[in-house]
Amino acid sequence: MKALVLTQKDAPLHYGDVPMPEAAEGEVLVQLHAAALNRRDWWITQGQYPGIVYPIILGSDGAGVADGREVIINPAFNWGDHPAFPSKSFQILGLPHPGTFAEWVSVPARQLYDKPAHLSMEQAAALPLAGLTAYRAVFTKGQLRAGDRVLVTGAGGGVALLAFQLAVAAGAQVWVTSGSDANIERTREMGGQGGANYREAEWSKQLQQQAGGFDLIIDSAAGDGFALLPKICNPGARIVTYGGTLGAVSGLSLQPVFWKQLSILGTTMGNDQEFSEMVQFVTQHRIVPVVDSVFPLSAGQAAFERIGKGGQFGKVVCSQLAG
C-alpha cells in the first residue's frame, strides 16, 4: 500500500510503498479515504515528542470504510476506567501505533464509530481529535450552559473552530480572538458575536466592551496574553486550557482568580463516552468541521508545510482518493 512515512527528524515525508498492516486480534482493517493533520503531527516531524522510533506513519484522524461500513476513528486509545483522566497506557493514534497517512490502517474495533451521514469523508476526517478535545473542553470541563458568554481564543485552528461551533450550537453567545480580521468576520458569519485581533494592544479591552465579561473562556495559546483572561471573566467563570502554543504564562495575578471565584481547568483529548457524545451532538446539530484545504496523500509534504507555515482556517486534510 501507499503511505506517507517520516524517516527521521526534520526530513521531508516520503510517499511510497510500505507493507499492508495485519489486523491483530480485536482489530479491524480500515481502508482510509481521508486523513486530517493536527499540530501534533507537525511537532512530531520536528522531534518534539519523546520515544519516536523511525520510520513511522503519522496521522491521528481518519475516515474510511471497514467491512462495508463508513467509519471514523477515535484516536484516543486506552483511556482507561476513570473518566476524569487517562490511564498510564493511554496513547494517541499515530505514535507509536502506525497512523492514518496511509491507504490502510489497523485499529481496535472499539475505536470505530459510524461516520456522520451529513459529512463528506474529508469533513469527517477533520472531526475526531479536534472534536473530542473541543467537546471535553466545552462541556465536561467548561460546563457550558445555553446563554453563556463564551470566548474562544485562536479562531482558525481546528480545535478552536470546533469549540466555537459546539458552543454556538448549544445556545451560547460566542466571541473569538484571532490574528486575522478576516477570520473574525468568518466566525461572525458562522453565528458568532464578533471578536478582537490579538495583535492589537487593547484586544482584551475591546472584548470587554463587546461582551461585558465571559462565563467561559476556551484557550489554547497560554503565553503572556493568558494573564489578561481572568480580568475579563464574570464572577464564577471557567477558563479551560488545552494547549500552550505561545509558551509559558507570565504576569498572572491571582487576585481576580480568587476574588471572582474563577476556575482554571486543564484538559486534553477525552474518554470514549465523550467521543460518542460528541459524534451524537455533531450529528444532531449537523455541525460541519471547517476544512481549510485538501491535498492528495501523495502531496502530503505540502500539506505539512501548510500546517508549519500557519495561518490556516480549519483543518488541513489529505485524501487517499485524490489524484
N, C-alpha and C positions, 0 to 999 in steps of 0.2 A: 504494500500500500504506500501511498504518498504521505509525507508528513513534513512538518517544519521542525527542525532539530537545532537545539543550541549545543554546540560542540565545546565551547569554552567561554570564559568570561570575556565580555566586550567584543566578541566575534559576531560577524553577521550570521543570521539564522540561515541554515542550509535547508533547502527544499529538495527532497529526494526520496528514494525508496528505502523503506525500513520493513522489518518483518511484521506480519499481521499479529495483533495481540491474540492471546488464547484466553478464553474465559475460564477462570478458576471456579471452584465450587461456590455456588451462590452468586456468581457474576453473570452478566449478560453483555453480549456484544452490541454496540450501538453504531450504526452507520451514520456518521455525522454529516449534516447538511450545512451547518454554520457554527462558528465559534467566536465568542467575543473576547476582546482584550481587556485586561484590568491593569491598573497601575502596578499591581503585584508582579505581573509578568515582566514589565519593564525593569522593575527593581531587581528581579532575578537575573536578567541579562547583564545587569551592572554588578553582579556578585554581592548584592546587599542582603542575601539570605544565607543563614548557616546551613551546612550539610548538603550543599549542591554537589551531586555526582554527575559528571558529564559522560556521554551525551544524554540529553534529556529533552522530552517533548513537553513543552509548557501548555498552558491553557486550562482554566478552571470552569469556563462557561461553554456549554454546548447544547445544541438542539439537533435532533435527528430521528431515526427510525430504528426501533428494536422489535423484532418479530412482528413486523407489520404495524406497529403502534407508534404514532408520533409522540415523541417524548422530549422533556428537558431533564437535565441532570442537576440534582442537588450536590453542589461541590463540597459541602461540609461533611466530611467523613468522621465517624466515630465520636460524635459529640458526647455521648455518654448518658447516664441516667439522671444527672442533675440539670434541671432546666436553666439554672442561673449561670452556669459556667461550664466550659468544655472539659472533657477528660484529658488525662495526660497523653492518651494515644490519638488525640484529635489531629486530623490532617485536612488540608485543602487540596482538592484535585489539581494536579499539575506539578506538584513537588511534595514528596518523591514519586507519587503514583503518576505514570505517564498520562499526559493531559489531552486536551481536545483539539490541538492544532494538528490534526491528522484525519485521515479518511475514516478510521475506525478507532473506537476506544472500548475497553472492557471495564465495567464498573459493577459494584454490588447492585443486585436487582432492586434493593430497597431504596436506592438513590434515584430511581426513575419516577417521574411524575408525568401525567398527561400534559402535552403541550396545550396551552390555552388556544381554543379554536380560532379566536379572532386575530391571532398573531401570525405573521409570516415566520418562517424559520429564522431569518436574520433578526427580527424583533424578539423572538422567543429566546434566541441565544444571548441576547443582551440582558435578559431578566435575572438569572439565578443568583449570582453572587451579589450584585448590586441590589437586587430586590430584597434578598434575605437580610443584608446588612441594614438597608433602609427601613424595612418593616420592624425589625427589632429596635432600632433607634427611635422610630416614631411612636410605636405603640407599646412595646414591652417596657422599654426604659423611659420613653418620653411621656407615656400615659396621656396621649393626645385625646382631647375632647372636642366635639363639634363646637365651633365658635371661638376656639383658642386663637390667639395671635401668635403666629409662628414665624421664626426667621430661619432660613436655610442658607448657610454660607457656601460660597464657591459654586454657584449655579453654572453648570457646564459639564461638570464631572458626572459620571454615570450614577453613583450612589446619591449624590446631592439632587439630581433631577428626579430620580425615583422617589426620594424622600419628599420632595416638593409635590410630585403627582399624588402620592399616597395621602398627604396631608390635605391637599385640595379636595380629593375625592371624599375624605372623611368629614368635610364641612368646616375646615379651618380657614382662617384668613392668613395667607402666606406671603411673606416678603422674602427677598433674596439679596445676597451680595454677589458681585461678580466684578472682575476686572474689565468687563466689556459692557458698555451701554447697550449694545445690540442684544446681548444675552439677557439682560434685564427686561428689555422690551419683549423678547420672545417668551419669557415666563409670564409676562402680563397677558399675552395672547393665549397662554395655556391656562388662564384662570387665576394668576397671581395678582397681588395688590400693587406691586412695584418693587422698589429696592434702592440700593445705593452702590456706587462704584467704590470698591475698597482702595482704589488707587488715590482717591481724593482724601485729603487730610481730615475733613469733617464728616466722614461717612457715618459714624455712629450717631452723631447729632442729627443728620438727615433722617436716619431710620427712626429715631425717637420722635422727631417731628411728624413723620408719616404715620407711625403706628401707635405712638404714646408709650408703648412698652410691650414686652413679649412675655407670653406664658411658657413658651418652649423655644429653645434655640438648638438647632442641629448643626454641629460644626465638625469640619474635618481638617481645618487649617492649623489650629493652635497658633504658635508664633506670638509676636508682640500684640497683635490685634485681639487675642483672646482676653487680655486683661480688661478690655473695654466692654465685653459682653455682660458681666454682672450689672454694670451701670445702666444698661438699657432693658433689664429684666423687670417684670412686675413682681410684687411680693409672692413668694411661693413657687416661683418659676423653676423649670428644669432646664439645665444645659447638658446636652448629650454630645459627647465627643467620640468619633470613631476613627480619627486619624490625626496626623501631625505633619502635614505637608510642609509647613513653614518652620518646623523645628520647635525648640523649647519655648515655653511661656516665660515671659519676664514682666516684671512690674505689676503683677496681680495683687490687688488689695483685697484682703479677706473681709473687710468691714461690710461691704454690701452683700457679701455671701451670707454672713450670719445675721445681719440686721434684717435682711429681706427673707430669711429662711429659704435660701436657694439650695437646690440640689445639683451637684456636678457629677455626672454619671458617665462611665466609660463603657463602650460596647464594641464588639466586632463580630461579624458573621451571625450565627444564630442556630437554634436547635431544629430538629426535624419537625416538631409541631408548628414552629413559627414558619418554616418553609411551606408547609401545607396550607397554613392560614394565609400566607402571602399569595400563593397561587390562586386560592379561592377569592381573595379580595380583588386581585388583578382581573380575574375572570368576571366577577360580579360587576365591577365598575368599568370593565372594558378599557383598562389602562394600557396604553401602548408605549413601551420604552422608546426613548428617543435614540435613533441611530444617526450618528454623525456621518459615517462613511462605511462603504463595503469594499473590501479588496478580495480578489481571488486568493485562495490559500497559497498559490504559487508566488504571489506577490506579498507574502507575509512580512518580509523585511520592511517593505514600505509602510505597512500597517503599524509596525513597531516604531518606525521613525515618526509617524503621525502622532503617536502617543508621547514619544520622547520630546517632540517639539512643543506639545501642549497647545492650548487654545481651542480644542475641540468642544463641540456642544453635543453631548450624548456619547454613545458608545461607538467604538471602532470595531468592526466585525470582519472576520474572514469567512468567505464562502467556499465550501469544498466543491460546490457545483458550478461555480463561475468558471469562465474560460481560462 
